[in-house]
Amino acid sequence: MNFLEIAKNRFSCRSYSDKPVENEKIIQIMEAARIAPSAHNFQPWYFVVVSQNKELLKKTHETYHRDWFNDAPVVIIAYANKEKAWTRKTDQKNHSDIDISIAIDHITLAATNLGLATCWICNFYVDKVQELFNLPKNLEPIALIPVGYCNNKPDLDRFEQKRKPLDEIAKFL
Ligand SMILES: Cc1cc2nc3c(=O)[nH]c(=O)nc-3n(C[C@H](O)[C@H](O)[C@H](O)COP(=O)(O)O)c2cc1C
């Protein structure tokens, strides 16, 4: 797939098959996160990948209450470290959310390229995730990313109906 094909084939999968995800693919996906750019190259992120420990995976599923999430064979928890992120001097803007989002996008696109599917989840119980993994308080859980083989195919027509047209979102001067 060329880049646009990968981008169009990434979609929010909300139905995961029970086919296990190959470990090499998980490592490749995490390599894509590792090489992501970040402001000042501070790399203010940390990831927990849950798949092997089935008891822990079950508890991870309980941090977001959707039936389909219970079938996700792999869940990546993406954390941002606000204390380690670059802050712009002129207005004190902390860039951790931007940096982690880029890394997560690398994850979702790399997964797509490997025939896997993902979904961004931000509407999870933050306190439950913090309690479960007990990471230092400076690490803020930003998103859960289920990874697996999807029971559905992406709807490639959705960009026509479900995305704003280019002339509405960009000006070419
Ligand atoms: C920052 C962010 C947070 C999201 N949180 C959730 C979520 O909690 N649950 C969910 O089912 N989808 C979530 N989504 C998925 C969006 O609903 C989805 O990306 C959007 O509707 C476009 O559909 P597509 O990803 O299939 O192209 C989130 C997406 C983003 C980018």
The ligand as an SDF file (V2000), in Angstrom:
LIG
                    3D

 31 33  0  0  0  0  0  0  0  0999 V2000
   -8.4940   11.3870   20.1730 C   0  0  0  0  0  0  0  0  0  0  0  0
   -9.4990   10.3360   19.7900 C   0  0  0  0  0  0  0  0  0  0  0  0
  -10.2670    9.7440   20.7610 C   0  0  0  0  0  0  0  0  0  0  0  0
  -11.1850    8.7330   20.4340 C   0  0  0  0  0  0  0  0  0  0  0  0
  -11.8580    8.0750   21.4350 N   0  0  0  0  0  0  0  0  0  0  0  0
  -12.6890    7.0600   21.1160 C   0  0  0  0  0  0  0  0  0  0  0  0
  -13.3470    6.3010   22.1300 C   0  0  0  0  0  0  0  0  0  0  0  0
  -13.1690    6.5240   23.3340 O   0  0  0  0  0  0  0  0  0  0  0  0
  -14.1510    5.2770   21.7500 N   0  0  0  0  0  0  0  0  0  0  0  0
  -14.3590    4.9600   20.4200 C   0  0  0  0  0  0  0  0  0  0  0  0
  -15.0980    4.0090   20.1410 O   0  0  0  0  0  0  0  0  0  0  0  0
  -13.7490    5.6650   19.4290 N   0  0  0  0  0  0  0  0  0  0  0  0
  -12.9210    6.6940   19.7460 C   0  0  0  0  0  0  0  0  0  0  0  0
  -12.2820    7.3860   18.7420 N   0  0  0  0  0  0  0  0  0  0  0  0
  -12.5020    7.0110   17.3230 C   0  0  0  0  0  0  0  0  0  0  0  0
  -13.2670    8.0720   16.5330 C   0  0  0  0  0  0  0  0  0  0  0  0
  -14.6360    8.0130   16.8550 O   0  0  0  0  0  0  0  0  0  0  0  0
  -13.0330    7.8230   15.0310 C   0  0  0  0  0  0  0  0  0  0  0  0
  -11.6530    7.9570   14.7630 O   0  0  0  0  0  0  0  0  0  0  0  0
  -13.8010    8.7570   14.1110 C   0  0  0  0  0  0  0  0  0  0  0  0
  -15.1920    8.5790   14.2670 O   0  0  0  0  0  0  0  0  0  0  0  0
  -13.4530    8.5430   12.6350 C   0  0  0  0  0  0  0  0  0  0  0  0
  -13.7010    7.2150   12.2620 O   0  0  0  0  0  0  0  0  0  0  0  0
  -12.5350    6.2660   11.6900 P   0  0  0  0  0  0  0  0  0  0  0  0
  -11.4340    6.1980   12.7520 O   0  0  0  0  0  0  0  0  0  0  0  0
  -13.1640    4.9310   11.4750 O   0  0  0  0  0  0  0  0  0  0  0  0
  -12.0140    6.8670   10.4210 O   0  0  0  0  0  0  0  0  0  0  0  0
  -11.3750    8.3830   19.0660 C   0  0  0  0  0  0  0  0  0  0  0  0
  -10.5880    8.9910   18.0900 C   0  0  0  0  0  0  0  0  0  0  0  0
   -9.6490    9.9390   18.4450 C   0  0  0  0  0  0  0  0  0  0  0  0
   -8.7750   10.5230   17.3580 C   0  0  0  0  0  0  0  0  0  0  0  0
  1  2  1  0
  2  3  1  0
  2 30  2  0
  3  4  2  0
  4  5  1  0
  4 28  1  0
  5  6  2  0
  6  7  1  0
  6 13  1  0
  7  8  2  0
  7  9  1  0
  9 10  1  0
 10 11  2  0
 10 12  1  0
 12 13  2  0
 13 14  1  0
 14 15  1  0
 14 28  1  0
 15 16  1  0
 16 17  1  0
 16 18  1  0
 18 19  1  0
 18 20  1  0
 20 21  1  0
 20 22  1  0
 22 23  1  0
 23 24  1  0
 24 25  2  0
 24 26  1  0
 24 27  1  0
 28 29  2  0
 29 30  1  0
 30 31  1  0
M  END
$$$$
